[in-house]
Amino acid sequence: MLSPEIINVWPHNLMSEFIRINNCASLFPYVSIDTEFPGTVYHQTNIPRHSLETLSPTEFYAVMKRNVDALKLIQLGLTLSSSDGRSHCSWEFNFRDFDSDRDLQNPESVSFLKRQGIDFLKNKQQGIESWVFALLFRRYIAGKELKWATFHGPYDLGFLIKILTGMELPESLDGFMMLVRGFLGYEVYDLKNVVRVFGLGGGLEGVARSLNLERVTGKRHQAGSDSLMIIRVFFELKGKCSEEEMNRVLQRFKYKLYGLS
């Protein structure tokens, strides 16, 4: 049965929630991830000006790397699901790294996140240290046999890799993908690509509406709520075809991240 609860994670319950994730991962092998960060501030490299949609994977990665390296993570959402998609549990990790008064940001994005309910002052004063999150993630999640779902996932995975390594992203796209595989394993999917097989497109909210999925808790662009919506979209798509057909789709789109493939 779908649980609308999203567990807000702060320093006081960080360890206990990672232990809970560790204990239920074998029964909940599907995981979705979403992040919130202060927008993007760099939109081109030294290549001629053109839209991100026309960039090659290498060019897209160069722009993404420049943004991820320069910016700080605000929230990370995880939802774990059973194999039948009927049981979920979601977590929203709130980080203290970002200072809205001082750090590099896209002001419009930060204002939007404020309107969506993110309390930047509370995060700064009471949030999680990203290095502590990284230590526990590597201990309790990395290397498990899980199936990961994202939606327009390169930046989500980019910020995750940045905090797990404590370093800037690798210079090359191949180096980045090696790290993603090292931490998350060999089943990572970007639903923004997968939905096209089903005649769908656009952002997460639009795809969810097309599938008649309503948000059961939280707001869009809150990491926990969006991660829950991502996993619900995944299983709604899964229910539209046979297991054999879905396996073929997933095999086709394994590690095909939007913009990076």
Secondary structure as the mmCIF struct_conf table of DSSP 4:
data_model
#
loop_
_struct_conf.conf_type_id
_struct_conf.id
_struct_conf.beg_label_comp_id
_struct_conf.beg_label_asym_id
_struct_conf.beg_label_seq_id
_struct_conf.end_label_comp_id
_struct_conf.end_label_asym_id
_struct_conf.end_label_seq_id
STRN STRN1 ILE A 6 VAL A 9
HELX_RH_3T_P HELX_RH_3T_P1 PRO A 11 ASN A 13
HELX_RH_AL_P HELX_RH_AL_P1 LEU A 14 CYS A 24
TURN_TY1_P TURN_TY1_P1 ALA A 25 LEU A 27
STRN STRN2 TYR A 30 GLU A 36
BEND BEND1 PRO A 38 PRO A 38
BEND BEND2 ASN A 46 ILE A 47
HELX_LH_PP_P HELX_LH_PP_P1 PRO A 48 ARG A 49
HELX_RH_3T_P HELX_RH_3T_P2 LEU A 52 THR A 54
HELX_RH_AL_P HELX_RH_AL_P2 PRO A 57 ALA A 70
BEND BEND3 LEU A 71 LEU A 71
STRN STRN3 GLN A 75 SER A 81
TURN_TY1_P TURN_TY1_P2 SER A 83 ASP A 84
BEND BEND4 GLY A 85 GLY A 85
STRN STRN4 HIS A 88 ASN A 94
STRN STRN5 PHE A 95 PHE A 95
BEND BEND5 ARG A 96 ARG A 96
TURN_TY1_P TURN_TY1_P3 SER A 100 ARG A 102
BEND BEND6 ASP A 103 ASP A 103
HELX_RH_AL_P HELX_RH_AL_P3 PRO A 107 ARG A 115
TURN_TY1_P TURN_TY1_P4 GLN A 116 GLY A 117
HELX_RH_AL_P HELX_RH_AL_P4 PHE A 120 GLN A 126
STRN STRN6 ILE A 128 ILE A 128
HELX_RH_AL_P HELX_RH_AL_P5 SER A 130 TYR A 140
TURN_TY1_P TURN_TY1_P5 ILE A 141 GLY A 143
BEND BEND7 LYS A 144 LYS A 144
STRN STRN7 LYS A 147 THR A 150
BEND BEND8 PHE A 151 HIS A 152
HELX_RH_AL_P HELX_RH_AL_P6 PRO A 154 THR A 165
TURN_TY1_P TURN_TY1_P6 GLY A 166 GLY A 166
BEND BEND9 MET A 167 MET A 167
HELX_LH_PP_P HELX_LH_PP_P2 GLU A 168 PRO A 170
BEND BEND10 GLU A 171 SER A 172
HELX_RH_AL_P HELX_RH_AL_P7 LEU A 173 LEU A 184
BEND BEND11 TYR A 186 TYR A 186
STRN STRN8 VAL A 188 ASP A 190
HELX_RH_AL_P HELX_RH_AL_P8 LEU A 191 VAL A 194
HELX_RH_3T_P HELX_RH_3T_P3 VAL A 195 PHE A 198
TURN_TY1_P TURN_TY1_P7 GLY A 199 GLY A 199
BEND BEND12 GLY A 202 GLY A 202
HELX_RH_AL_P HELX_RH_AL_P9 LEU A 204 SER A 210
TURN_TY1_P TURN_TY1_P8 LEU A 211 ASN A 212
HELX_LH_PP_P HELX_LH_PP_P3 LEU A 213 ARG A 215
BEND BEND13 THR A 217 GLY A 218
TURN_TY1_P TURN_TY1_P9 ARG A 220 HIS A 221
HELX_RH_AL_P HELX_RH_AL_P10 ALA A 223 LYS A 238
TURN_TY1_P TURN_TY1_P10 GLY A 239 LYS A 240
BEND BEND14 CYS A 241 CYS A 241
HELX_RH_AL_P HELX_RH_AL_P11 GLU A 243 PHE A 253
TURN_TY1_P TURN_TY1_P11 LYS A 254 TYR A 255
TURN_TY1_P TURN_TY1_P12 TYR A 258 LEU A 260
#
